[in-house]
Amino acid sequence: GDSVTQMEGPVTLSEEAFLTINCTYTATGYPSLFWYVQYPGEGLQLLLKATKADDKGSNKGFEATYRKETTSFHLEKGSVQVSDSAVYFCALNNNAGNMLTFGGGTRLMVKP
Amino acid sequence: GAVVSQHPSWVICKSGTSVKIECRSLDFQATTMFWYRQFPKQSLMLMATSNEGSKATYEQGVEKDKFLINHASLTLSTLTVTSAHPEDSSFYICSARGLAGVLWEQYFGPGTRLTVT
């Protein structure tokens, strides 16, 4: 079945540092890929997405490129802020029913 | 647009009682809604898929008689935790399937934290 693997956290960075959170997937066909962010005590918010190979999703300074050859969708940001502290989930959707398969989540802590 | 609300945002109940959680799509119609459960510091676990006007489809290992799901309208799905026990304490998140341009997407509610004492 489909699966998503992302790096375990927590990831602790200083403000303005460069962020990479790795995400790889296993799926048949051509899934859509997503990054969601969850702030403390809240639900999930869609951060960015990519629907086909080589697409780059971007939002709020975050970006991720759909790499089919490496089955990866790594999340990057050039300069993190304290307000970026949250849990980030990588996910894929590989069916018409729109069911999402989530990775385990990566907690990011940004220190001033 | 594409806002999903949940009510209540948090609830404390005594063991043995039942709790109902509502999930509403505020500005769009959702024929499909999903219910997730999230334990502390863990990922989301899909519990069931709720389709308007029909029975919910439960994931393996989820007790359908304990977690009753009703999707009576295109904007409302409810999850009732029956005879709740402390091990049912968790963060419950719903999502609704809606169109984003020409693609379907899931829009998530803010979650409901259930504590069973």
Boltz contact constraints between the chains, C-beta under 6 A:
constraints:
  - contact:
      token1: [A, 42]
      token2: [B, 110]
      max_distance: 6.0
  - contact:
      token1: [A, 43]
      token2: [B, 93]
      max_distance: 6.0
  - contact:
      token1: [A, 43]
      token2: [B, 108]
      max_distance: 6.0
  - contact:
      token1: [A, 43]
      token2: [B, 109]
      max_distance: 6.0
  - contact:
      token1: [A, 43]
      token2: [B, 110]
      max_distance: 6.0
  - contact:
      token1: [A, 43]
      token2: [B, 111]
      max_distance: 6.0
  - contact:
      token1: [A, 44]
      token2: [B, 108]
      max_distance: 6.0
  - contact:
      token1: [A, 98]
      token2: [B, 97]
      max_distance: 6.0
  - contact:
      token1: [A, 98]
      token2: [B, 104]
      max_distance: 6.0
  - contact:
      token1: [A, 100]
      token2: [B, 106]
      max_distance: 6.0
  - contact:
      token1: [A, 102]
      token2: [B, 43]
      max_distance: 6.0
  - contact:
      token1: [A, 102]
      token2: [B, 44]
      max_distance: 6.0
  - contact:
      token1: [A, 104]
      token2: [B, 43]
      max_distance: 6.0
  - contact:
      token1: [A, 105]
      token2: [B, 43]
      max_distance: 6.0
